[in-house]
């Protein structure tokens, strides 16, 4: 469609008039602003929904991860079920660690164990000024249980026998004993147990200490 010069002039005048109309421009601006806000709110709602879904997914992953860590820790502790750690046996040059362990078991604990009852044993840690502890793996759980059950006979001798715990359980035992005291904190078959208000409580992780308001 071709406009005449007069029509072009009229259109130009009308356009100028409209563009100079403050009320009209305000209506246009308000409408544009309303449409923009609607778009922004829609995008924000979409992002919030995505964030909520991501947060739920992360929590699910954290829960699954914690379950897997606990199962792995249980498995690792199970592999240590035949082992004990002994502190306080004097360290000597060219020593026979196995015979020293048997000496404690038989002469101090009153047991009758032989070399055949021990799978392997050795000192752990870096050699220095302090006497290093000994880790003993017995041939079976029965031998290990006999030694651990008789450990109270070592009271006052300077020799201590403890369970061979995973790093996580050793940390848990340390934290619990610091807050409740050694006399009310102990382990049995790799499980950390505390006496809280005359009630025996099994601890699985540090969260259990938090729930007891101990951290």
FIMIMI-431548 format. One record per residue (C-alpha): x, y, z; residue number from 1. Coordinates in steps of 0.001 Angstrom, whole numbers, plus 524288, in hexadecimal, padded with zeros to 5 digits. Layout:
[r [X Y Z] NUM]
...
END
This chain:
[r [80000 80000 80000] 1]
[r [80571 80D16 7FBFA] 2]
[r [802AB 81905 80461] 3]
[r [80150 8268E 7FECA] 4]
[r [80986 8317C 8041D] 5]
[r [7FDBC 836D1 80B6E] 6]
[r [7FB3C 82986 81195] 7]
[r [80965 82866 8157D] 8]
[r [808AC 835C0 81BC8] 9]
[r [7FC3F 83203 82342] 10]
[r [80272 82566 82806] 11]
[r [80E7D 82CBA 82C7A] 12]
[r [8064C 836A7 833DC] 13]
[r [7FE18 82C14 83A4D] 14]
[r [80A61 824B2 83E44] 15]
[r [8105A 830D6 84432] 16]
[r [803B0 833A0 84B3E] 17]
[r [80307 825D7 850BA] 18]
[r [81143 825EC 854E2] 19]
[r [80F26 832CB 85BC8] 20]
[r [8033A 82DB3 862FB] 21]
[r [80829 82B11 870CA] 22]
[r [7FC23 8233B 874B9] 23]
[r [7FD83 81A62 868F0] 24]
[r [80BEB 8183E 86B71] 25]
[r [8090A 81521 879B9] 26]
[r [7FF0B 80AE5 87591] 27]
[r [808F5 804C5 86C58] 28]
[r [813AC 8051F 876B8] 29]
[r [80ADB 7FF08 880FE] 30]
[r [806C7 7F443 877AE] 31]
[r [814BA 7F152 873CB] 32]
[r [818CA 7F172 8821B] 33]
[r [80DB7 7E82F 88582] 34]
[r [8117A 7DEBC 87AB7] 35]
[r [81FD5 7DF39 87EBA] 36]
[r [81C71 7DCA1 88CFD] 37]
[r [813F2 7D121 88929] 38]
[r [81F3D 7CB83 8814D] 39]
[r [828C7 7CDD2 88C80] 40]
[r [81FB3 7C796 89680] 41]
[r [81DB0 7BC0D 88D88] 42]
[r [82C56 7BA47 88BE5] 43]
[r [82E7F 7BBD9 89A93] 44]
[r [82444 7B185 89D7F] 45]
[r [82AC1 7A85C 893D7] 46]
[r [83810 7AABA 89A22] 47]
[r [83294 7A8CD 8A7DC] 48]
[r [82C63 79C0D 8A3A0] 49]
[r [8394F 79791 89DE3] 50]
[r [84072 79B94 8AA5A] 51]
[r [836C1 7940B 8B2BC] 52]
[r [83855 78803 8AA31] 53]
[r [8472A 78940 8AA9F] 54]
[r [846E3 78AD1 8B970] 55]
[r [83E97 77E86 8BACD] 56]
[r [847BE 77733 8B1AC] 57]
[r [853B4 77BA1 8B963] 58]
[r [84D68 7777F 8C63A] 59]
[r [84A4B 76A3B 8C05B] 60]
[r [8585F 768EE 8BBD9] 61]
[r [85D4E 76CF5 8C961] 62]
[r [85475 762E7 8CFD0] 63]
[r [858C7 7583A 8C66C] 64]
[r [866F6 75C45 8C84E] 65]
[r [865B4 75B84 8D714] 66]
[r [85F66 74E12 8D625] 67]
[r [86A79 74962 8CD6B] 68]
[r [874CD 74F26 8D687] 69]
[r [86E9B 7484C 8E228] 70]
[r [86DF4 73B61 8DAD5] 71]
[r [87C1D 73CCF 8D6A7] 72]
[r [88012 73FF2 8E4A0] 73]
[r [87878 73400 8E970] 74]
[r [87F74 72B91 8DF6C] 75]
[r [88CC6 730F6 8E31A] 76]
[r [889FD 72EE5 8F192] 77]
[r [885E6 720E5 8EEC5] 78]
[r [8932D 71E3E 8E8AB] 79]
[r [89932 7227C 8F5AC] 80]
[r [890A7 719AC 8FE1C] 81]
[r [89BF9 7105A 90123] 82]
[r [8A599 71B34 90472] 83]
[r [8A951 72280 910D9] 84]
[r [8B2CA 72D66 91416] 85]
[r [8BBA4 72CA2 91FE9] 86]
[r [8C21E 73850 92661] 87]
[r [8CCCB 7385C 930A1] 88]
[r [8D52D 72C88 92D0B] 89]
[r [8E333 7312B 92E24] 90]
[r [8E9F7 7323D 92104] 91]
[r [8F743 72BC1 92013] 92]
[r [901B4 72A2E 915BF] 93]
[r [900AD 71D9B 90DD2] 94]
[r [8F42F 71A64 91532] 95]
[r [8EB04 70F2F 91229] 96]
[r [8DDFD 71655 91265] 97]
[r [8D5F8 709EF 91157] 98]
[r [8DC59 70403 91D68] 99]
[r [8DA60 710A9 924DD] 100]
[r [8CBE1 7104A 921A7] 101]
[r [8CAD1 70215 925B9] 102]
[r [8D1CE 70552 93262] 103]
[r [8C75E 70F78 93599] 104]
[r [8BC50 7065F 931A2] 105]
[r [8C10B 6FA92 93924] 106]
[r [8C865 7000E 944E3] 107]
[r [8C04B 70C30 9478D] 108]
[r [8B2E2 7088F 9425B] 109]
[r [8B380 6FA46 9466F] 110]
[r [8B0AB 6F4BD 938FB] 111]
[r [8B705 6E981 931B6] 112]
[r [8B9CD 6EE9D 9241C] 113]
[r [8C492 6EA5B 91AE4] 114]
[r [8CADF 6EF6E 90E82] 115]
[r [8C09B 6E7DB 906FB] 116]
[r [8B61E 6F0E7 90C82] 117]
[r [8BC5B 6FCF9 90678] 118]
[r [8BB3D 6FFD5 8F801] 119]
[r [8C4C2 70B35 8F877] 120]
[r [8C8DD 7165D 90155] 121]
[r [8D1EE 72215 9007B] 122]
[r [8D3F4 72FA0 905DE] 123]
[r [8CD6D 73B17 8FF0D] 124]
[r [8D17B 7492E 8FD58] 125]
[r [8DE8A 74FD6 8FB79] 126]
[r [8E9AB 74B83 9043D] 127]
[r [8ED8D 7561E 90DE1] 128]
[r [8EEF0 758EE 91C54] 129]
[r [8E182 753B7 91FD6] 130]
[r [8DE10 7455D 920A3] 131]
[r [8D62C 741BE 914B6] 132]
[r [8C983 73A00 91619] 133]
[r [8C832 72C4E 9109E] 134]
[r [8BD74 727AF 9079E] 135]
[r [8BA1D 71940 908C1] 136]
[r [8B1BA 7118A 8FF5E] 137]
[r [8AD82 704B1 90567] 138]
[r [8AAB1 6F887 8FD96] 139]
[r [89C4E 6F978 90135] 140]
[r [89235 70189 90861] 141]
[r [891C5 6F81A 913EA] 142]
[r [89FFB 6FA98 91786] 143]
[r [89E49 7091D 915D5] 144]
[r [89218 7092A 91E78] 145]
[r [8991C 701A9 92940] 146]
[r [8A3FA 70BCA 929C9] 147]
[r [89AE2 71774 9293E] 148]
[r [891FB 711F8 933DD] 149]
[r [89D91 71030 93D1A] 150]
[r [8A386 71DA7 93B06] 151]
[r [89EBF 722BD 94841] 152]
[r [8A956 71A6E 94EA0] 153]
[r [8B34C 72402 94915] 154]
[r [8AE53 72F3C 95170] 155]
[r [8B9C8 7362F 957C4] 156]
[r [8C40C 72F54 94F6A] 157]
[r [8C579 73A13 94557] 158]
[r [8C13A 730C7 93A8A] 159]
[r [8B470 73398 933AC] 160]
[r [8ACD0 72BAC 929AE] 161]
[r [8A31B 73228 92095] 162]
[r [89B5B 72E48 914B4] 163]
[r [8A0E4 730FE 90741] 164]
[r [8978E 73B9D 90293] 165]
[r [895E7 74247 8F57D] 166]
[r [89A3C 75068 8F4B2] 167]
[r [88C22 75537 8F58F] 168]
[r [8890F 74D11 90198] 169]
[r [895DA 7509B 9082B] 170]
[r [89285 75F04 90635] 171]
[r [884C9 75CB5 90B61] 172]
[r [88A16 755AE 91761] 173]
[r [893B3 760B4 919F0] 174]
[r [88936 76B3F 918E4] 175]
[r [87FCD 763A8 9218A] 176]
[r [88A02 760DE 92C07] 177]
[r [88E13 76F26 92C2F] 178]
[r [8802D 7736F 92F03] 179]
[r [87B7A 7686B 937C0] 180]
[r [88818 76326 93D6E] 181]
[r [88F82 7567D 93B8D] 182]
[r [887E6 74F3C 94612] 183]
[r [87AFE 75144 93F08] 184]
[r [87FEC 74EA8 93139] 185]
[r [8842A 741A6 92B94] 186]
[r [8834B 738C8 91FB0] 187]
[r [87E48 72B0A 91D65] 188]
[r [88000 723E9 91077] 189]
[r [8836F 730BA 909FD] 190]
[r [87768 737DD 90F17] 191]
[r [87963 74454 916E9] 192]
[r [870F0 74462 92324] 193]
[r [86EDA 74F12 92D44] 194]
[r [867FA 74F62 93A4A] 195]
[r [85F2C 75B4C 939DF] 196]
[r [8564A 75D8A 945A1] 197]
[r [857C3 74F3D 949B5] 198]
[r [853A4 74AD8 93C3B] 199]
[r [85C62 743C5 93278] 200]
[r [85C1D 74A81 92548] 201]
[r [86273 7456C 918DA] 202]
[r [868D5 74FC0 91065] 203]
[r [869D4 74E14 901BE] 204]
[r [86F85 75B35 8FDF1] 205]
[r [8720B 76918 90284] 206]
[r [863EC 76CBA 8FFAC] 207]
[r [85FE5 763E8 90AEA] 208]
[r [8686D 76C32 913DA] 209]
[r [861FF 7786C 90E64] 210]
[r [85492 772BD 91145] 211]
[r [85908 77081 91F41] 212]
[r [85D4B 77EDA 91FDD] 213]
[r [86B58 77AA9 921EC] 214]
[r [87116 78245 91681] 215]
END
